Amino acid sequence: MHFCMTGQYTPKSLNSIMENPKTNRYEAAKNLIEAAGGKLISMYSTAAEGPGVLVIFDVPDPTAAPAISGTVVASGAIHNVSLIRLWTQDEIAQVRQTASQLRGEYSPPGN
């Protein structure tokens, strides 16, 4: 299952990065995700809402994703975190098939 996690670095993290500008945050993310049984797909730096990060990763167990984000947040590295489940086109095709089958089983309010 693919997930996208975004967040902004905390002031403490930014100071640490400025003190050691060659720090490798990619390797840190990769090690954590792999320890949870997953794979790091891609990682980007962001600047829209303050210096931050966007990480896309794949994990076989959906409980691993919030465990990963919780571990990073608890460390004090990032804040304002968002964790979003991403769906492949094959998964969406399955969702659409199920929705099509369920369509007639739901009564909206007022009906």
N, C-alpha and C positions, 0 to 999 in steps of 0.2 A: 504494500500500500504506500502510495506516494503522499508526502506531506510537504508543505511550505511553512517555514518558520521565519518570522521577521521580528526584529527588535532593535532597540537603540542601545549603544554602549553606555554604561554608567560613567559618571565622571572619574571614578576610581580606575575603571578599565581604560578610559581614554588617556589618563595620566600614565598608566603602565605602558600603553602602546607608544606614547610619545617618548618615554624614557628608553624604550627598546623598539625602535621603528621597524626592525627586521623580524619582529615576532611573527610566528606562523600560525595564524588562527585557523587556517584551512586544515592543517594537520591535527589541531586540537579537536575541531569539529568531527573530522574523519575518524579519529580514534574513539571518541564517545559514541558515535553512531554505529561503528563496527562492533564495539563492546556490547551494544544492545541488539546485535544480530542484523544490523542494517547496512545500507550502502549510501555513501554521500554521492548524490547525483551532480549537484553544482552549488557554488557558493559565490555570492556577490556582495560587494560593499554598497551601502546606500547613503544618501545624504539628504533626502527630501525632508525628513523630520528630525534631523540631527544625525551625526555619524552613527551608522548602524550596519546591519547585516541582513541578508536574505539567504536562507539555506533551503535547498530542495533535497529531500532524502527519501529513501525507500526502506521500509521495514516490513517484515512478514507478520509481525504481531502488532495490532493497532494500539495496544496498551504501551508499547515502547515509545511511541511519539510523545505523549504527554510526560512520560518519565524522562525523556531526553530534554524537553523544554524545561521541565521542572528542575532538573539537575543544573542546567545552565543558569536559570533565574536564581536558584538558591545560592549559587556560587557568588552572586553579585556582579556577574559579568555584563548582563544586559537587563533591560526593563522595557516596559510597554510592548510586551511580547504578544504576537498573534500566531496561532497554529491553525493551519487550514489543511483539511484533507483534500488532496487532488485526485481526480478520477481520470483513468485512461479512457480512450475512446471505446475500447472493448468493454470496460466496466460500465460506461454510460449506456452502451447498447443493451446490456443486461438490465440496467435500471429502467430503461424505456420499455423493455419487454414486460417487466414486472408491473410497471405503472399501467400499461395497456390492459393487462389482465385484471388489475384491481379497480379500474376506472368506474365500473358500474356498482361497486360495493360501498361507495361513500355517499352519504347524504349531507349536503352543505346545510348550514343554518337556514331555517325558514322553509325547508322542504320536508 
